[in-house]
Amino acid sequence: MNIYVGNLNYRVREKDLKEILSPFGELSSVKMIKDRETGRFKGYAFVEMTDEEGRAMITGLHGTEFRGRTMVVKEAEPRP
């Protein structure tokens, strides 16, 4: 399952994100989206994990606060 994790603090690093997400299961991949020109983190990421673990993570983390911001965690929509 591909999961969108958004509204993250711009100072969040990959290890921080993995730390909060890993209790829900094994992460197949974590892609932190960065600005092409500046290389700065844009405040959202895509995470891949099994469907069952992904649903548990969405239920457990959507709307919770992390580093001063309320996270948006939902199933990623396919690219058009």
N, C-alpha and C positions, 0 to 999 in steps of 0.2 A: 504494500500500500504506500502510495506517495502522499505525504502529509505536508501541508503548508503551516509554518510557524511564523506568525507575524506580530507586528507592533512591539518589536524587541528594542531594547536600549541599544543605541549605536556603539556603545563600548563593550557589548557582549562579544566574547571570543568563542571559537569553536569548542574549546575545552569546557567553558562555562555551560554552553548549550548541551553538550554531551552529558555533563554532570546532572543536569535537571531532567533530561529525557531518558537516560539509561535505566532508571529503576523500572520503567515500563516494559523493557525488553531489549533485545539485541538490535542495534541500529545497523542496517545494511550500508547506508551512506548518509552523510550530512553535507549539504551544499549551501554554504552561506553566500548570499548574493551580494556582489560588490559592484560599485560604480565603475564603468569601463575607463573613464578618464582619470578619476582620482584614486581608485583602488580602495575607497572607504566602504565599509559595510553599510548596506542600505536598510537594515532593520528587519529583514526577513530571511527565512531559510526554507529549504525543502529537505525532508527527512524520509528515508525509506525503511520500512520494517514490515513484519508480517501483518496480515489483516487484523487478526485477533488482538495483538499487542497494540497496533495502531489505533483501533477503536477504544481500547482502554486508555491510551494516552490522550486521545481527543477528549474523552469524558472527564479524565482526571485533571487536565491542565487548561482547557479552554476557559478563559475568563479569570484565571488566577494571576496574581501579581508576581513579576520577576524583575528584579533590579529597577523598581520604581515604575514599571509600565504593565498594563493589563494585556496579557498575551491573547492572541487569536490563534487557535489551533483547530484546523479542519482538514478534511480530505482535499487534496489538491485537485483542481479542475484540469482536464487535459488541455494542452495547448491547441488553439484553433488551427 
